[in-house]
Amino acid sequence: MASPVYPASMADQTRADFIIDVLSREFGELMAVDPTAFRRKFRKMAATPFAFYRGSASLFYADLTGAYRDDRFLTDRTSRVWIHGDLHAENFGTYMNSSGQLVFNVNDFDEAYVGPFSWDLKRFSASLALIGYGKALSDDAITALVTTFAQAYLTELRAIAKGGDDAIGSITLDNADGVLRRVLQEARLNTRVDLLAGQTTVDDYERRFSLGDGVYEVDEDTAKLVTAAFQDYLQTLPSQGEGAHTGIKDIKLRKGVGIGSAGLPSYNLLLEGHTQALENDVIIYMKQAQVPAVARWVDDEQVKGYFKHQGHRTAESQRALQAHADPWLGYTELNGVGQLVAEVSPYANDLDWSDVNEPEELSGVVADLGRAVARMHSVADDESSHDLVDFSTEEAIVAEVDKDEPGFVALLVDFAHRYGDQAREDHQDFVDVFRNGRLPGLE
């Protein structure tokens, strides 16, 4: 495990100065390129403690390897698990897998890497504390939710390790109930026609992207570069199959996409469908990938050297962590910079926590999420197609946690409360430094 790269003098800083330093080191280069995008990002982060927590993974890992460090359950193997890297409560939703089945699972793998398994669980547990506090739940109710998550995670992981029928597996319409079944059913109602209608127009019998907020034309030279990068991307797909959509009809630049993508250029490509009918057209995105926050804190040359670039890392991580991933998932380079490429899917439907409020209902959802995380951690190991993690992750984690399961659950509960409190205080400090112009590079 790498030591923090921040100078020792940080111990003498105020917390506000520490936040400024961490965010400046993490985002400084991108802020210099596009300060407007980061002002937008930071205003979104200022809205709520949870929004701040979502956008400040770099601060979380600086703390996790410093003042909040606890390695009791980490060994050489449990510190070398393929993890999500930004596992908070709003990174779950639906997708259509390569088998044509709707699945509810973890999503958004931009921060995925190989590192300690407990870092995912701690990040999720603290996000539960923030959501619970925002819903005015008592500390006891929050403790119960984190405990439910931890126990569901461990139960599923043990079942997977034993290879028995007790493992739930993927959450689909066949086995989901309650809130998650509703999320899947709502995703099922979505159509490609509706997605195309929202992002494109038909003019002179041909479909093109609509211009609007955050959508811009590209010049001829850029279009040629993106087209060449697209051709290279096609070679990274596991299988194109028959009737592959490879004809580009239009390209547009997208800006201001999400809290985590500030300052990163993204291109949307409209592809000819497998027939001449306009409703079969497909939208994919080509997005500049970034160094994951967790990578700065993991000192493993084999992991670092495994990836060609950050686009390759992101695509390979998603394939490793998500069984039957998006068939359009791949990677390429544009101007020498790694890009992630995937479909803009009409079947993506995020879990909306505003619809889940009472402890009993929350408990059912959290248990399902615990099982989903266990499934994710167990997929990317010696039985997968890659060779980066060459042992059974579920067996390694279970063997370590079984030495003191109550202690492990208590660790997550304690961390959730402590870091939830810390994140709320940090949010206020962040708002103060941002509104008073103390974040450099945003002029």
URLINPE-V142603 format. One record per run of one state. SS is the DSSP state (a for helix, b for strand, c for the rest). FROM is the first residue (numbers start at 1). TO is the last residue. If there is no record, write none. Layout:
ss=(SS/SS)
from=(FROM/FROM)
to=(TO/TO)
This chain:
ss=(c/a/c/a/c/a/c/a/c/a/c/b/c/b/c/b/c/b/c/a/c/a/c/b/c/a/c/a/b/c/b/c/b/c/b/c/a/c/b/c/a/c/b/c/a/c/b/c/a/c/a/c/a/c/b/c/b/c/b/c/a/c/a/c/a/c/a/c)
from=(1/8/13/15/34/35/47/49/56/57/65/81/84/92/97/102/107/113/116/117/135/139/163/171/173/178/190/192/200/204/206/210/212/213/215/217/220/235/248/255/259/262/266/272/278/281/282/289/293/298/301/307/310/322/330/335/337/344/350/351/353/356/359/380/393/402/405/436)
to=(7/12/14/33/34/46/48/55/56/64/80/83/91/96/101/106/112/115/116/134/138/162/170/172/177/189/191/199/203/205/209/211/212/214/216/219/234/247/254/258/261/265/271/277/280/281/288/292/297/300/306/309/321/329/334/336/343/349/350/352/355/358/379/392/401/404/435/443)
